[in-house]
Amino acid sequence: MTIDRRDILRIGGGFLAGLASPRHLLAAEAVEIRMQGKADGSHVWFDPIGLRIQPGQTIRWINLDRGNSHTATAYHSKNLERPLRIPAGAEPWNSDYLLPNETFSVTLTVEGVYDFFCIPHEHAGMVGRIIVGQPGRSSAADLSTQAAGGETIPEIALRAFPSVEEIMRRGVVRPA
């Protein structure tokens, strides 16, 4: 089999076309959020705790805490009657309990602010925030702290969320 000049140009053209559209390549890459904890169980967290992505990107949570199971659960009335803290029209998610080294993924397409928590560790402040695209000005201000007939978000969890402004400025916010 011989490769002629047309084959070389076709291969090169395809390669250059791929380089010209890196935005599509980046949108397909999964972004990882690690679930972690101290060996004695005294402290648990998501890393990063704040993250900005583009619409259509996938988030993958992985439990790296050998001593605990964790969840990645969207604040939504479908999840334990929690307050709505994801964009209207976005699909809520709940990973169920992830044992060490298990993963869960979700692709976020609706622009806005998405808050999530770990069911067994919300009272320990294990929460996180994802910003997809360019949230509207009222996105953060519209985040509820209590669902109708549901529980109020614990104060320790509310204090743990990084601000929308900090995430927009830095892109990734790691736990303190």
N, C-alpha and C positions, 0 to 999 in steps of 0.2 A: 504494500500500500504506500502510495506517495502522497505527500501533502503539497498541494499547489498553492500558488499565491492567493487565490480566492479564499481558500480555507484559512490561511494565516490572517487575512484581513477580516474574515467573519469572526474568528476567535478573538482577535484584538478589538474589534468593534464591540463585541459583547462584553468584554472585560472593561472597556472604557465606559460603556453605558452603565455598568454596575457601579463604577466609581462615581459617576455623575449623579447618582441618586442615593447617597448614603442615608438620607432621612428614612427611606423605606427599610433599609437594613437595620437601623437603630430601633425603629418602631417594633420590629419583630423580636428584639432581644429581651429576654426576661430580666427583670431587676429583682435582686434577692433581698429579703428582709429576714434576718436571723432572730430566732427566739432563743434567748439566753438566760442563764441564771447562775448564781453563786452555788458552789458545791453543797453548802449547808442549807440552801433554800431560802436564805434570808433576804435575797433580792432577785427580782426577775425583770426582764426588759426586752423590748424589740430594738434591733439595731439594723438600719437607722430607725429613729423614732419619727422623723419627718422626711418626706421625699417628694420631689416634683418629677413627673413623667409626662410624656406626650400621649394624646388619645390613641388607643389601640395597643399600648404597651401592656405586657403581662408582668404581674407581680408574682413572685414565688416565695412563699414563706417556708423556712426550714427550721425544724426544732433541733438546736444544737445543745440544749440543756439536758444533760444525762440524768438529772434527778427529777424532772417534772414533765408532765404532759401539758400542752398549751393549745389554744385555739387562736385563729385569726377570724374575727367575727365583726361584720359591719354593724354600725349603729343604725338599726332599723326596727320598726314595730314587728316585723316578721321574725326577728331574732329576740326572743324573750321579752317582747313588748318594750324594747329599748327605744329611746327617742331617735327621730330621724336626723342623722348627721352625715348623710350622703346626698348627692344631687337628686332632685325629684326626677323620676324616670330612670334612674340607674338601678341596676339589679343588685339586691343585697346578697351577701355571701356569708357562709359559716363553714369553716373547715372541719368541724367536729374535732375531737381530741386527737392531736398529733403526738405520737410517741417519739422518743429521741430518734433523730435522723429521718423522720417522715417529712414529706413536703405537701404543700397545697398551693395551687395556682389559680389566679383569676385575671382576666383581661378587662381593663377599664377603658370604656369608650366615651362616656359622657363627661364633658368638662366640668370641673368643680372641685370641691373639697370633700374628701372621704375620710371619716374618722372610724377607727376600728379598735377592738379591745380583745383581751384574752378573758374568756368567761371565768375561769377559776381565779384569775389574778387581777381583775379590774380594780378590786379594793386595795391592791398593792400598787396601783398606778401603772399597770402594764397596758398602755394604750399607744396608738400611733396615728399619724395623719399623712395622707397622700393627697397631693394636689395634681390634678390632671389638666394639662393645658393652661389656659388663662381663665381662672375663676372670675365670675362677676364680682363687682364691688361688694355686693351684699352677701356673698356666699358665707363668709365666716360669721357675719353678724346674724345670719338666719339659723345658725346651728342651735338646736334646742337642747336643753339640759334635762327635760323630763317629758316622757310620752304621756298622752292622755291615759290615765289609769295605770301607768307603768312606774317603774322605779326612777328615782333621780340618779344622775351620774354622780358617783362619789367625788367629793372635793379634791382628794388626792389625784384622781384621774384627770379632772378638769385642769388642775395646775400642771400636769405633766405634758399636755399637748404643746408642741412648739407653735409659735404664731405663724399665721399664713404669710406675713411679711418676711419673717426669718427664712421660711422655706423658699419663698420666691427669690430672696436675695442669695441664699447659699446653695439651693438645689438639693442638698442632702444635709440633714441635721442628725448628728449622733447623740446618743444619751450622754448626760453629764457624768 
